[in-house]
């Protein structure tokens, strides 16, 4: 894959993360500052991170992508649990957690598979 195609695919990974972050931020707009698990920037970076980990997996093997996903899952779940314990989160819903993990997967798909499929899924 040439550099231009690679940058385009990483751009798609970032863009789909921003799109999901925009939707999640809008859904949770009534929450106070710090009362959301993630917002626009975090989702954008998560999509990009999925794309970067997918590139690393191409170089070092598929297990690398699994490790990246597991690490993200651990961080996101721990952050969610901390918000629930601290009382900053009035409900126990996990929609944002699942959306974050899917954003990573869609970012990886944007780099390794059909970009249009990843964008449509997001």
URMOTA-V795507 format. One record per residue. N is the residue number from 1. RES is the residue in one letter. PHI is phi as a letter, one per 20 degrees, with the letter a starting at -180 (none if undefined). PSI is psi as a letter, one per 20 degrees, with the letter a starting at -180 (999 if undefined). OMEGA is omega in whole degrees, -180 to 180 (* if undefined). Layout:
BEGIN
n = (N | N)
res = (RES | RES)
phi = (PHI | PHI)
psi = (PSI | PSI)
omega = (OMEGA | OMEGA)
END
This chain:
BEGIN
n = (1 | 2 | 3 | 4 | 5 | 6 | 7 | 8 | 9 | 10 | 11 | 12 | 13 | 14 | 15 | 16 | 17 | 18 | 19 | 20 | 21 | 22 | 23 | 24 | 25 | 26 | 27 | 28 | 29 | 30 | 31 | 32 | 33 | 34 | 35 | 36 | 37 | 38 | 39 | 40 | 41 | 42 | 43 | 44 | 45 | 46 | 47 | 48 | 49 | 50 | 51 | 52 | 53 | 54 | 55 | 56 | 57 | 58 | 59 | 60 | 61 | 62 | 63 | 64 | 65 | 66 | 67 | 68 | 69 | 70 | 71 | 72 | 73 | 74 | 75 | 76 | 77 | 78 | 79 | 80 | 81 | 82 | 83 | 84 | 85 | 86 | 87 | 88 | 89 | 90 | 91 | 92 | 93 | 94 | 95 | 96 | 97 | 98 | 99 | 100 | 101 | 102 | 103 | 104 | 105 | 106 | 107 | 108 | 109 | 110 | 111 | 112 | 113 | 114 | 115 | 116 | 117 | 118 | 119 | 120 | 121 | 122)
res = (X | X | X | X | X | X | X | X | X | X | X | X | X | X | X | X | X | X | X | X | X | X | X | X | X | X | X | X | X | X | X | X | X | X | X | X | X | X | X | X | X | X | X | X | X | X | X | X | X | X | X | X | X | X | X | X | X | X | X | X | X | X | X | X | X | X | X | X | X | X | X | X | X | X | X | X | X | X | X | X | X | X | X | X | X | X | X | X | X | X | X | X | X | X | X | X | X | X | X | X | X | X | X | X | X | X | X | X | X | X | X | X | X | X | X | X | X | X | X | X | X | X)
phi = (none | f | f | f | f | f | f | f | f | f | f | f | f | f | f | f | f | f | f | f | f | f | f | f | f | f | f | d | f | f | f | f | g | n | e | d | f | b | c | g | f | f | f | g | f | f | f | f | f | g | f | f | f | f | f | f | f | f | e | d | o | f | f | f | f | f | f | f | f | f | f | f | g | f | f | f | f | f | f | f | f | f | f | f | f | f | n | f | d | f | c | d | f | d | g | f | f | f | f | f | f | f | f | g | f | f | f | f | f | f | e | e | c | f | g | f | f | f | f | f | f | f)
psi = (p | r | g | g | h | g | h | g | g | h | g | g | g | g | g | h | g | h | g | g | h | g | g | h | h | g | h | k | h | i | q | r | p | i | j | q | g | q | b | g | g | g | g | g | h | g | g | g | g | g | g | g | h | h | g | h | h | h | h | i | q | h | h | g | g | h | g | g | g | h | g | g | g | g | g | g | g | g | g | g | h | g | h | g | h | i | j | i | o | i | r | j | q | j | g | h | g | g | h | g | h | h | g | g | g | h | g | g | h | h | h | h | a | p | g | h | g | g | g | h | h | 999)
omega = (-180 | -175 | -179 | 179 | 179 | 178 | 177 | -179 | 176 | 175 | 177 | 179 | 178 | -178 | -180 | 174 | 178 | 178 | 179 | 178 | 177 | 180 | -179 | 178 | 178 | 180 | -175 | -174 | -178 | -179 | -180 | 177 | -177 | -179 | 178 | 179 | -178 | 179 | -175 | -177 | -178 | 178 | 177 | 178 | 179 | 176 | 178 | 179 | 176 | 178 | 180 | 178 | 177 | 176 | 177 | 180 | 177 | -178 | -170 | 179 | -174 | -178 | 179 | 178 | 177 | 178 | 178 | 179 | -180 | 178 | 177 | -180 | 180 | -179 | -178 | 180 | 178 | 178 | 179 | 180 | 179 | 179 | 179 | -179 | -176 | -180 | 178 | -177 | -176 | 180 | -178 | -179 | -179 | -179 | -179 | 178 | 180 | 179 | 179 | -180 | 176 | 178 | 176 | -179 | 179 | 176 | 177 | 180 | 180 | -179 | -174 | -175 | 178 | -179 | -178 | 178 | 179 | -179 | 180 | 180 | 180 | *)
END
